[in-house]
Amino acid sequence: MKGIQGGLDMLFILRPMLFYPVWTFFLAGSLEAGMRLNGNWQFPVLPVIFSVTLITGSAFILNQIKDKETDRINNKLFFIADGIVKEKSAFIEAGVLAFAGLLIVYFISFKIFLLAAALFLVSGICYNYPPFSWKDRPVMGMVTNSLAGIFIFSMGWIARGGSGYIPLYVLPYAVAGGAVYLDTTLPDVKGDREAGKITFAVKYGHGLTIRLASILEISVVITAFLLSDRFIFYASVVVLPFFVLSAIKPDLKNGVRAVKFSIIILLAGVCWFYPALFAVVMVAFFITKIYYKKRFNFNYPSLKA
């Protein structure tokens, strides 16, 4: 039983709920290539998206290792912070996942491999480790999340037959990634400040952070309209009122609600075109919920703001 529990801990340290935006951005990129170019899958989609999942999972583990003090203060992400998973084991797992993910796409497409390597470099190394440590810098933390979105979207674009490396059509998605990131820093201000982590919310406060996120969301609507991207345009219009409300009343609850609904709406849109994703999403949601309840008596994930 102890071995099974340890295996589950090593699985859920990957933070499966964070794969939702990863899968969404990848499939949004493929959707754009399909709609604009009538593109067909040029490469096997499951190995590519599995590779992206492994690489981002590795980055999530590295982030938990570096943020263990912050997580302990904020009473979240218990694995490293509470010593449930040893740092050495976590490092080994992160290394194996990154290596496996990069190896898979290396044999599939060199273009996708370069983007995957850039994704790991930015979100795994530069985001977490000196001399960069972008997670501790107000603007670069936001930039990192936008760059990650660009790389993931572009991998989906290329996999579906898109030309080049990074298409112009990624722009609204990159801006959306920055908007969502800003509001995700709001709940952790206390722990981040005590641990010396200077996020945008720590440096500039709730009000400015939420208002900037709202401005970025408006920019998503504008850029999507100019690029004739109906998919993210309609999704952004639906969630825009939540960002506007949070800007009018900039408190934590409204900021978190805007983040959750933006992820849910965009994910729902992708699931409409890729129904198989809906089954994966629901299975991941309920298994994660059961695990956290049994393991920590903690209600996660939750749709509540």
N, C-alpha and C positions, 0 to 999 in steps of 0.2 A: 504493500500500500504506500509506503514511504517513497519507493521508487517511482510509482505512478504520479504521486503528488509532485515530486521533484521534476518529472518530465513535463507536467502541466505548467509548473512555474516557469520552466525554460521556454515553453511555448508562449505563454501569455505575457512574458516580459517583452515580447515583440509589439505589444499594444495593438491588437487587431483592429480596434476602432479607428486608428489613424490610417489604416489602409483604405478607408472609404474615399477620402479625397484623392489618394494616390490612384486608385482604380478609376475614379471619376475623370481625372485629368487625362489619364492615358486613353481611355475610351472616348473622351471628348475629342482628343486629337485625331483618333481614327475616324470618328464620326465626321469631322470637318473634311478630312481627305476623301471620305466616301461621298459626301454631299457635293463638294466642289469639283472633284476630279473624277467622279464615278469610279473611284479607286477600289480595287479588290485587295484582299490580304496578300501582301507580297512575302510575308514571313509568318510562320506558325504563331498564332496569337498567344496561345496558352504558355508556351515556354518563355516568350518575351515578357508577358505580364507577371509570370512567376518570378522571373529574374528581377524585375522592378520591385516586386514585393520583398524579395530577399535583401536587396540593397537598401531599401528604405527601412526595413526591419533592423538591419545592422546599424543604421544611423540612429534609430530610436534607442537602441541599447546603449550606444556610445553616449548619447545625450543623458540618459539616466545615470550612467556612471559619473559623468561630470557634474550633474545637478543633484547628487545624492543629498547634500546638506539642505539645499532649497526644498527638495521634495519632503525631507524629514520635517521641516518646519511647517510646510503646507499640508502635511498629512495626506500625501498622495504618492502614487507609484511606489508601492511598498517594497518592491523586490530588492533593489540595491540599497535604498535608504534604511531599511530595517534588517538588512543582512540575510534576507531569505535566499537570495542568490549571491554567491561570492563574486567579488569583482573579477577575479582571475577567470572563473567560469564564464562570466558575462563577456569578457574580452575575447575569449576563445570562440564563443558562439558568434559574436559580432564579426570576427575575422573570417570564420568559416562561411558565414552567410554572404559577406561581401565578395569573397573569392569565388564562391559557387555562382552567385548572380552574375558577376562579370564574365566568368568562364562560359556560362550558357550563351550569352549574347555575342561573345567573341566568335563563336562558331556559327552564329546565325547571320549577323550583319555587322560589319565594321563601323558603319555610321551609328547604329544603335549602341554599339559597344562604347564609342567615344562619348556619346551623350550619357550613358550609364556611368562611365568613369567620372565624368564631370559632375554628375549628380552625387556620387559618393564623396568626391573631393570637397564639394561645397557643403553638403548637408551633414556629412559624417566627420570630416576633418576640420575644414575651415570654421564651421559653425561652433565646434566644441573645443578645439585645442589651440594653445598658443603657437605662434605669435598672433594668430587671427582672433580666435575666441569671439566670433561674431555674435553668438547668442547673448553675450554680455554688453553688446553695443546697440543703442536704441535704433539707429537707422539700418545697420547691417543685419540685424536680426530679421527685419522686415524684408530686406533685399534678398537674403538667403532663401526665405520661403517663396518669394516670387521667382527666383532663379530655379529652384527645385520644380516649381510648377511648369516653368518653361521647358526644362529638360524632359520631364515626364510627358507633357503634351506632345512634344516633338517626337518622342519615341513612338507614341501611338500614331502620329501623322505619317512617319516613315514606314511603320509596319503595314499601314494601309495603302502604301504606294505613293505617298507624298514626296515631292522633290525637295532637294536641298537638305539643310540641317534643321534650321529654326524658321518656321513660316511666320509671316506678319500676323496671321490669324491667331497667334498665341497671345497677342497683346492684352485683350480683355481678361483672359484667364490669369495672366501674370499680375494684373492689377487686382483681380479678385483675391488671389492668394495673399497679397499684401494686406488687403482690407480685413480678411478673416484672421490673419496672424495678429494684427493689432489688438483685436478684441479678445483673442485667446490669452493675451498677457495680463488681462485685467484681474482674474481671480487669484493670481499668484504674486501680487504686488508685495504683500507683507513678507512672505518668505524670500522673495527675490531681493528685497531691500536689505533684509537682515544678513543674507548670504553674500551681499556685495555684487549682486547681478543687476546691472543697469539696463533694464529693458525700456522700451519706449514709455510704457505706462508708469514705470518707476520714476523716470526722469521728468516726464511732462504731465503726469497725473491722469486721472480717469477722464476728465472733461475733454481735454485736447485729443487724447487717444481715440475716444469714441467719435469725436467730430471729424477727425482725419479719416477714420475708417468709413464714415458716412460719405465724405467727399470722394474717396476712392471708389466706393460703390456706385456713386453717381457717374464717375468716370467710366466704370465698367459698362453701364447702360449706354453712354455716349459712344464709346469705342466700338461696342458691339453693333450699334446702329450704323455707324459709319462703315464698318466692315461687312455689313449685311449678314451678321451672324445671328440668325433668328433663335438658335438654341439657347445661347447664354443671354441673349437680349431678353427673351421672355422670362427666363429664370430669374434674372437680375431685377426685372420690373416687379416680379412677384415679391421678392424679399426686400426691395427698396424701402417700403413703409416701415419695416422693422429697424432699419438703419436710421431712417429719418426720426422715428420715435426715440431711438437711443440718443440721437444728437440733441433733440429737444429736451429730453430728460436723461442726462448722461449718468445713469447709475449702473452698477454692476449687473443687475438682473436684465436690464434692457440690452446691454452689450452682449451678454452671453446668449440671450435669446436670438439676437441678430445672427450670431455665428452659427448656432445650431440650425436655424431655419435655412440659412444660405447653403449649408452643406447638404441638408435633407432635400431641398428643392432641386439642386443641381444633380444630386445623386438619383433622385426620382426620374428626372429627365433622361439621364443616361440609361437607367433601367428600362425605360419605355422602349428604347431602341435595342437594348441588349437584355432581354427578359431573364436570361440565365443568371445575370448578375444579381437580380432581386433575390433569388434563392440563396446565393452565397452570402449576401448581406444579412438576410434574416437569420440564417444559421449562425453566422459569426456573432450577431447581436445577442441571440438568446443563449448561446453557449458561453459567451463572455459574461453575461449577466448571472448565469447560474454559477459559474466559477467564482466570481467575486463575492457572491452572496455566501457560498459555502466556505470559501477560503478566508475571507476577511470580514464577513457579515457587513458588506458594503454594497450600497445600491448603485451599481455602475454596470453598464452605461445607463443614463437616464435622459429622457426627452425634456425633463423639466429645466427651466432656466435657473 
